[in-house]
Amino acid sequence: MTDPTDFFDLTRFQHRDLWRRGDRVWDALKRLHAYLEALVPPGTLDIQGEISQGATLHGTGIRIGPGTVVEDGAYIAGPAVIGGDCRIRHGAYMRGGVVAGDGCVIGHATEVKGAILLNGSKAPHFAYVGDSILGQEANLGAGTKLSNLTLVSARSPETGRRPTLRIRIDDRTYDTGLTKLGAILGDDVQTGCNCVTHPGCLVGPRTLIYANVALRKGYTPADSLVKLNQATTVAPRRPRH
């Protein structure tokens, strides 16, 4: 339940070397920046896609693949690697430390940082994707927020460091070694509108998370339906005089 292959089919992902034999699924996030620095060293600006005049590329260490379109108003900070045939829409904000595979969508008012997006994953509207991994063809409904920092994460007065995030799965607790960890969504996971995942959510492939769910940290098995049970009342409206 923590092996990368429990979440993703990596055979067609060009950046599968982010994971190594024996890794936990979150370990790729630890080496993301070193991987990017080796792949697109500072000073690199390799643009093969179409960059609209009104888009902003900030700094260097940026690679954009063929067939990718970056629309007016998008902002991309390096280091970042974006594959082919992606769409970076108006108002998208890529803060750096991002690897996106082929066919991804980062949409209007979506912010992405320190994240890995496998082929075909989509965050098309008003999403936050921080320190997270989206599997192949994962799709975030409008307003989805993948929260990456717990409320009780104050820095230690002695060390100046935040505590690392721990995740309990069944009867075992795993120390991720990360102070920030959003969500890891397996292949074909979908979230409904305004879903929020708490820091440290691991979601197995093909799971559907319904609208407005606030998902607590931990492991959600593959092929699950996560629903919000909500009672509503419809009453007649009194006429206004």
N, C-alpha and C positions, 0 to 999 in steps of 0.2 A: 504493500500500500504506500510505499515511499519511493519505489524504484521508478525512474523515468518512464520505463516501458509500461508501467501500470496506467500511465496517463496519455502517452503519445506514441504514435507510429512515426519514428524518426527517420525512416528509410529514405524519404524524399526531401528531408529538410537539410538544406545546404550548410546549416550551422550546427549540425548535430554534435560536432566536436566540443561544444560548450559543456557537454556531459562526458564523464569518464566512467570506466568500469567501476562498479561499487558505489557510485554516487547516490545520495538522496536526490529527489527531484528538485529541491530548492538549491542545490549546490551550484548549478549553472549561474545563478545570480551572483554568487561570490566572485566568480572569475570573469564576469561580463565586461568590466572595464578593461582588464588586461587583454582580453580577447579582442576587443575593439581597437585598442591601441596597436596591437600587432597587425590587425587586418587593415586598418586605415590610420596609419601613423599621423601625428600632427603635421599639418601642411598639405595633407591629401584632400583633394576636392575632385572626385570622380563622378561626373554627372552624365548619365546616358539617357535619362528620361527628359520629360518636358517640364520646365520650370516657368511658371507664369511670371510676368514682369512684377506683379505685386506681391510675390512670395518673398520670404526672407530666409536666407541661409546664413546662420551666424557662426563664424569661426570656420575651422577646417576639421579634417577627420570625418568627412561626409562622403558616402557613396550612395548613389541612387541609380537603380537598375533600368534597363531599357523597357519602354512601354509604360513606365510610371509617370503619372501626372500630378504635379504639385500646383494646386490652385492658388489664385490671388488670396492674400490674407493669411496663408499658412506660414508658420514659423518653425524652422528646424535648426536646432543647435547641435553641434557636434560634441562628442562623437556619435555618429549614427550610420547604420547601414540599412538601406531599404531595398528590397528585392525588385524584381521586374513586375510590371503590370499591376502596380499598386495605385491607390487613389488617396492622396493627401488633400483633404477638402478644405475649403475656405474656413479660416478660423481655427484650424488644428494647431496644437501647440506641442511640439516635441522638444522636451527639455534637455535631451542628451542622454547618452548611455542606453541607446535603443537599437535592438536588432529586430528587423521585420523581414519575414520571408516573402515569397512571391504571392501576388494576388490579395494583399491585405488592404483594408480600408481604415483610415484614421480620419474621423469626420469632424464636422463643425463643433467647436467648443469642447473638443476632447483633448485632454492633457495626458501625455504619456512620458514617463521617465523611468530609467533603470529597469527596462522591461524587455521581454522576449516575446515576439509574436510569430507563431508558426504559420505556415502557408495557409492563405485563405481566411485568416482570422480577421474579425471586424469589430471595431469600436466606433460606430458611425455617427452617434449623436450624444453630445453632452456627457461624456463619460470621463472618469478618472482611472487611469491605469498606472499605478505606482508600484515599483518593485514587485512585479507580477509576471506571470507567464500565461499566455493564451494558446491553447492547442489548435490544431488544424481545424479550420471551419468553425471555430468558436465564434459566437455572436453575442454582443452585449446590447441589450435593449436600451432605449433612450434613457439617460439619467443614471445609468449604472455607475456605482462608485466602488472601487476595489480599495478599501481603506488599508493603509500600510503601517500605521503607527498607533500603538495602544495609548489609551488615556493615562495609564499608569507607567509612563516611560521616562520619568524625570531622570536627568543625568546625576550620577553619583557625585557628591561633593568631593570625595577622595580621588576618584579616577577621572571624572569628567565624562564618563561613558554612560550610555544608556544600557539597560539590561537587554540580553538577547531573548528572542521570542521562543517559547517552548510550546510544543503541540502534543497533546495527549491523544493517542490512537489506541483504542481497546485498553489494554492494561500497561501500555508503555508510553513514557514521556520522552519526546525527542527535543533536544536543544538544537535549534536550527543554526545557531552561531550568527544569526542576523539580527540586527536591531530594528530593521525595517523589512517587513515582508507582507505583501498584499495577498493576492489570491493566486492559486495555481489551478487553472481550469483545463481539464482534459479535452481531447479531441471531440468536436461536435457538441460541446456544452453550450447552452443558451440561457441567458438571463432575461427576465421580463423588465419592463420599464421601472425605473426608480428602485431597482434592487441594490442593496448595500451588503457587501461582504466584510466581515470583521477581519482584522489582521490575522493571517495564518490559516486561511481556508484552503483546503485541498479538496477538489471536486473531481470525481471520476468521470470518464468519458460518457458522452451522450446523455448526461443529466440535464433536466430542465428545472430552472429555478424561476418560480413565478413572480409576477410583478409585486413590488413593495416588500418583498421578503428581506429581512435583516438576518443574514446567515452567520451564526456564531462560528468561531474558529474550530478547527478540527477537520475530520475526514468525512466526506459525503460519498457514499459508494457510487460506482458506475450505474447507469441506467435507472437513476432515481428521479422521482418527481418531488420537488420541494415546494409545498404550497403554504400560503398564509390563510389560516382560518379566521375569518372576520365576519362578525355579525353586523348587519345593517338593518335599519328600520326606515320604512317609507310611510310617512303620515300625511294626511290631507293638509294642505296649506289653508290657513284661515284667510278669507277674503279681506283685502285692505279697504278701508273706508276713507 
